[in-house]
């Protein structure tokens, strides 16, 4: 008996399975399950054939033309995989005239030396295209070959990026230009910008078709140009943050997130917790050490210049004669708080500790508030600048708390200052602490003692002599002093002592 061919056998299997399905309604659920399982195994080739989606492109303008090109979209294969083993995801039928006009890739494929007809009697061509992304983006590209050139419906950034990748793959230049212009002119969210920047680093990013997008991403500048631009931006932002007018809040929030997000002890860092609460970002990128250094240098330079200017304004003046005195003091407070929390305050504090004139005028805000404000009442001479005593007192109190924090950070080894700077900190700022914080809930005696004990004995004694009203002598450890005297007191020979007595 002659063996049946595969197509005949296939038809018999389908016929048998169909007959079994017809009898299932009357023969019970057990036989139904058995026959259904048999059918599922035998009809898998038919199911696979049905899964191949066929898309025909072209509108009414091409109704008189026959689709003469079929493009089989298959998944991208690895090196060990064969193209014939890949399933066809979608078949796209297009017109060769439109395809060669829009796609440089298929223009080459349709050239005489590459074109391979399906058969000798059929002039249509078939190509296999390995997709590098979502099949939808590829079919959309082929559909857009028939759309007007001014079509701008790109949905969103994520979808348009997939469409751009597909258009780049088949070298659909007109669509590549349109999508790149859309991306360069659209407002980005943080997620959008991250996705665009990631794609812009890939080898297949169409840089030559995305000049505006490249410029917006800053990819058209060298590293030195980038560094110069960023330094200028940081300088302008810190000047605005330190200003006492305008919109300074957003700039201060920017620096707080920038510096605290990369500081040790922040959610991005790996060190111990900080005494000041860090409100840095919970995620994101940590600044490179060189970048952090440059930013801190710019912030310190601008803040130091501001503090020096304020100190000069305060020389020989009452605080209510200094323009926007309270706002300027609060700007200093913000600078100190941010740099201390970011653990990069050394350079700024090194200059801050020597501002004796500023510390002196801040020490007068409490006495002015308690005496003159009661004497003048509501008619207190606030002057032409509007510096109210209550505002000045509150600003002085905030700065005094930060000076106290500097004491604690130095004694704990978190803020590294030389001996001369620690001495200047006590000489210039301790009396301001006494005047502003006395009678309050802040205990500054213990932090002052700890800072004082970090000094060499010579500097301790000099401070005791120069500030007899400060109570520094009570901070000197009696046991340490006794040990020092026994060790360093000049030794006198006994014979010399005897001779002198005689």
Secondary structure, DSSP 8 states (H G I E B T S, - for coil): -----HHHHHHHHHHHHHHHHHHHHHH-HHHHHHHHHHHHHHTHHHHHHHH-EEEE---GGGTTS---EEEEEEE---TT--GGGS-EEEEEEE-HHHHHHH-HHHHHHTSTTT--BSSSS---EEEEEEESS-HHHHHHHHHHTTS-TT-----SHHHHHHHHHHHHHTT-HHHHHHHHHHHHHS---HHHHHHHHHHHTSTT--GGG-HHHHHHTTTTS-HHHHHHHHHHHHHHHHHHHH-SSSS-HHHHHHHHHHHHTTSTTSTT--S---SS-----SSS----HHHHHHHHHHHHHHHHHHHHHHHHHHTTS-GGGSTTHHHHHHHHHHHHHHHHHTT--HHHHHHHTT-HHHHHHHTTHHHIIIIIHHHHGGG---TTTT--HHHHHHHHHHHHHHHHHHHHHHHTTSS---HHHHHHHHHHHHHHHHHHHTTSS---HHHHHHHHTTS-HHHHHHHHHH-TTTTGGGGS-HHHHHHHHHHHS----HHHHHHHH-
